Amino acid sequence: MHHWKKIIVLLGLLIFVYAGFTAGESDAAEKRKVILIDAADISGDWAGMIKDKSAVVDITLAVALYMKEEMGKDREFNVILTREKDRDIDLQEKMKLIEKNKPDFLISLHVNRGFGKASSGFEIYYPDYLTDVAGQDKKSERFQLRNRAQADSLKMARIIQENLNRLFPRKSRGIRKAASSVNYEWVVPSVGVAMGFVTNDEDRKKLLSEKAQREIAQALVKSVKVFYR
């Protein structure tokens, strides 16, 4: 087993946007797509689980930086990172970034862990926006917004799975729906990508490789481009 509860809670908190997110701006089509990438850090309860924790902390950040570098070549996208160096960043700071930048999509990068060394492979999570709107008018703006965000999240998750499958054949652990932990009025499409298990020797070796980090970043960037084009 591995601890997804905290990741799901984190993702749930990140993907909801407070009031001020206006959906119908007349010039929206002309703006660059804002992609917010969260390079998730490693909480304290990892102590003792892995030998090279300090290096593992850099995995999500490295992939995020490579994604920004690659997408920076394309004028269609404006990439924002929740952090650009090895530092702690709390939920409040991340929420401020979301409120300020109003992203079109949020991609949260994670590394996984398991009790034992057998667990390996990558997983993709997308948020469940519709659980708390059951029975509501499906024509309402609230329902349509959530339905669209959930559909877009699942669409992106499937594209990412396809591209990561090419990179890591037979290593997919599937696409999973993550229950949202909070409920605000505004939502944005979002996926959580757990790139591998750092408690698995083979996965950890790959994830610590610059070559693999760049390849993962390229696969994710390709997925974003396919989604929008």
C-alpha positions as semicolon CSV with decimal commas, in nm:
position;residue;x (nm);y (nm);z (nm)
1;M;0,000;0,000;0,000
2;H;0,108;0,357;-0,052
3;H;-0,022;0,678;0,099
4;W;-0,243;0,848;-0,159
5;K;-0,468;1,013;0,097
6;K;-0,240;1,313;0,142
7;I;-0,180;1,347;-0,231
8;I;-0,553;1,336;-0,305
9;V;-0,620;1,596;-0,039
10;L;-0,343;1,816;-0,176
11;L;-0,467;1,780;-0,530
12;G;-0,821;1,849;-0,422
13;L;-0,715;2,168;-0,249
14;L;-0,510;2,285;-0,542
15;I;-0,761;2,232;-0,819
16;F;-1,034;2,454;-0,678
17;V;-1,019;2,824;-0,756
18;Y;-1,185;3,097;-0,551
19;A;-1,421;3,368;-0,678
20;G;-1,280;3,604;-0,939
21;F;-1,231;3,341;-1,208
22;T;-1,437;3,481;-1,497
23;A;-1,519;3,226;-1,764
24;G;-1,638;3,448;-2,044
25;E;-1,368;3,702;-2,120
26;S;-1,401;3,823;-2,478
27;D;-1,031;3,796;-2,554
28;A;-0,980;3,455;-2,390
29;A;-0,925;3,280;-2,722
30;E;-0,634;3,509;-2,801
31;K;-0,454;3,458;-2,471
32;R;-0,183;3,205;-2,413
33;K;-0,293;2,900;-2,221
34;V;-0,174;2,923;-1,863
35;I;-0,035;2,592;-1,741
36;L;0,043;2,572;-1,370
37;I;0,285;2,295;-1,276
38;D;0,314;2,191;-0,915
39;A;0,641;2,018;-0,835
40;A;0,519;1,846;-0,520
41;D;0,770;1,810;-0,239
42;I;0,820;1,519;0,000
43;S;0,665;1,533;0,344
44;G;0,852;1,447;0,663
45;D;0,702;1,101;0,702
46;W;0,931;0,980;0,425
47;A;1,225;0,982;0,666
48;G;1,388;0,643;0,677
49;M;1,189;0,511;0,378
50;I;1,458;0,580;0,120
51;K;1,834;0,618;0,134
52;D;1,873;0,914;-0,103
53;K;1,584;1,136;0,007
54;S;1,770;1,458;-0,073
55;A;1,807;1,354;-0,436
56;V;1,448;1,234;-0,463
57;V;1,324;1,576;-0,355
58;D;1,471;1,712;-0,679
59;I;1,285;1,473;-0,914
60;T;0,955;1,658;-0,942
61;L;1,132;1,993;-0,957
62;A;1,367;1,876;-1,231
63;V;1,080;1,749;-1,446
64;A;0,886;2,073;-1,388
65;L;1,184;2,285;-1,492
66;Y;1,239;2,077;-1,806
67;M;0,869;2,116;-1,891
68;K;0,891;2,492;-1,852
69;E;1,205;2,503;-2,067
70;E;1,040;2,299;-2,343
71;M;0,705;2,478;-2,338
72;G;0,879;2,815;-2,326
73;K;0,965;2,760;-2,692
74;D;0,594;2,772;-2,780
75;R;0,419;3,110;-2,766
76;E;0,085;2,939;-2,716
77;F;0,164;2,859;-2,353
78;N;0,252;3,049;-2,040
79;V;0,402;2,805;-1,788
80;I;0,408;2,888;-1,419
81;L;0,572;2,672;-1,152
82;T;0,466;2,661;-0,789
83;R;0,837;2,651;-0,706
84;E;1,154;2,693;-0,911
85;K;1,408;2,584;-0,652
86;D;1,439;2,331;-0,371
87;R;1,225;2,494;-0,104
88;D;0,912;2,420;0,094
89;I;0,589;2,577;-0,027
90;D;0,265;2,546;0,166
91;L;-0,090;2,515;0,041
92;Q;-0,174;2,876;0,113
93;E;0,105;2,997;-0,113
94;K;-0,003;2,757;-0,386
95;M;-0,362;2,875;-0,360
96;K;-0,248;3,235;-0,398
97;L;-0,070;3,139;-0,719
98;I;-0,388;2,977;-0,848
99;E;-0,600;3,278;-0,758
100;K;-0,353;3,520;-0,916
101;N;-0,285;3,332;-1,239
102;K;-0,619;3,157;-1,302
103;P;-0,463;2,860;-1,484
104;D;-0,630;2,683;-1,774
105;F;-0,482;2,356;-1,651
106;L;-0,295;2,233;-1,346
107;I;-0,049;1,945;-1,356
108;S;0,071;1,814;-1,021
109;L;0,390;1,605;-1,029
110;H;0,457;1,342;-0,765
111;V;0,679;1,048;-0,683
112;N;0,518;0,748;-0,520
113;R;0,623;0,510;-0,244
114;G;0,511;0,171;-0,119
115;F;0,568;-0,058;0,177
116;G;0,825;-0,288;0,024
117;K;1,010;-0,282;-0,303
118;A;0,764;-0,463;-0,530
119;S;0,539;-0,167;-0,615
120;S;0,644;0,009;-0,934
121;G;0,510;0,203;-1,230
122;F;0,327;0,530;-1,287
123;E;-0,025;0,638;-1,196
124;I;-0,244;0,925;-1,312
125;Y;-0,518;1,083;-1,107
126;Y;-0,798;1,317;-1,209
127;P;-1,046;1,494;-0,980
128;D;-1,405;1,396;-0,916
129;Y;-1,600;1,721;-0,946
130;L;-1,949;1,573;-0,970
131;T;-1,990;1,375;-0,647
132;D;-2,142;1,666;-0,457
133;V;-2,366;1,787;-0,742
134;A;-2,569;1,469;-0,783
135;G;-2,934;1,552;-0,838
136;Q;-2,866;1,909;-0,943
137;D;-3,000;2,058;-1,263
138;K;-2,767;1,935;-1,536
139;K;-2,836;2,251;-1,731
140;S;-2,715;2,475;-1,450
141;E;-2,395;2,672;-1,495
142;R;-2,245;2,509;-1,185
143;F;-2,303;2,157;-1,314
144;Q;-2,182;2,238;-1,665
145;L;-1,862;2,395;-1,530
146;R;-1,781;2,094;-1,315
147;N;-1,878;1,845;-1,582
148;R;-1,654;2,015;-1,837
149;A;-1,360;2,035;-1,595
150;Q;-1,391;1,668;-1,505
151;A;-1,419;1,564;-1,871
152;D;-1,114;1,771;-1,965
153;S;-0,917;1,627;-1,674
154;L;-0,996;1,271;-1,781
155;K;-0,912;1,354;-2,143
156;M;-0,571;1,488;-2,043
157;A;-0,511;1,187;-1,814
158;R;-0,572;0,950;-2,105
159;I;-0,337;1,142;-2,334
160;I;-0,065;1,142;-2,068
161;Q;-0,111;0,771;-2,008
162;E;-0,068;0,701;-2,379
163;N;0,253;0,902;-2,401
164;L;0,403;0,764;-2,080
165;N;0,315;0,413;-2,195
166;R;0,545;0,466;-2,492
167;L;0,819;0,573;-2,255
168;F;0,759;0,302;-1,994
169;P;0,590;0,004;-2,163
170;R;0,368;-0,210;-1,938
171;K;0,439;0,017;-1,642
172;S;0,103;0,193;-1,620
173;R;-0,093;0,135;-1,302
174;G;-0,396;0,300;-1,457
175;I;-0,599;0,617;-1,434
176;R;-0,779;0,677;-1,107
177;K;-1,046;0,919;-0,994
178;A;-0,958;1,114;-0,680
179;A;-1,238;1,241;-0,459
180;S;-1,217;1,614;-0,399
181;S;-1,162;1,715;-0,040
182;V;-1,302;2,067;-0,054
183;N;-1,576;2,237;-0,248
184;Y;-1,545;2,584;-0,393
185;E;-1,744;2,751;-0,666
186;W;-1,478;2,753;-0,935
187;V;-1,280;2,462;-1,070
188;V;-1,005;2,407;-1,325
189;P;-0,906;2,091;-1,513
190;S;-0,628;1,909;-1,331
191;V;-0,428;1,587;-1,323
192;G;-0,189;1,436;-1,073
193;V;0,098;1,236;-1,221
194;A;0,285;0,994;-0,994
195;M;0,588;0,920;-1,209
196;G;0,713;0,610;-1,027
197;F;0,800;0,455;-0,692
198;V;1,116;0,580;-0,525
199;T;1,099;0,277;-0,297
200;N;1,148;0,052;-0,599
201;D;1,513;0,020;-0,703
202;E;1,444;0,019;-1,077
203;D;1,197;0,308;-1,067
204;R;1,422;0,518;-0,844
205;K;1,723;0,467;-1,068
206;K;1,526;0,587;-1,370
207;L;1,366;0,880;-1,191
208;L;1,704;1,005;-1,071
209;S;1,838;0,992;-1,427
210;E;1,852;1,324;-1,612
211;K;1,772;1,138;-1,934
212;A;1,451;0,992;-1,789
213;Q;1,353;1,323;-1,630
214;R;1,383;1,498;-1,966
215;E;1,192;1,219;-2,141
216;I;0,909;1,238;-1,888
217;A;0,896;1,615;-1,928
218;Q;0,884;1,583;-2,307
219;A;0,603;1,326;-2,284
220;L;0,402;1,557;-2,059
221;V;0,462;1,860;-2,281
222;K;0,357;1,659;-2,585
223;S;0,041;1,559;-2,400
224;V;-0,049;1,921;-2,324
225;K;0,004;2,019;-2,687
226;V;-0,206;1,729;-2,813
227;F;-0,483;1,822;-2,569
228;Y;-0,506;2,180;-2,695
229;R;-0,447;2,113;-3,063
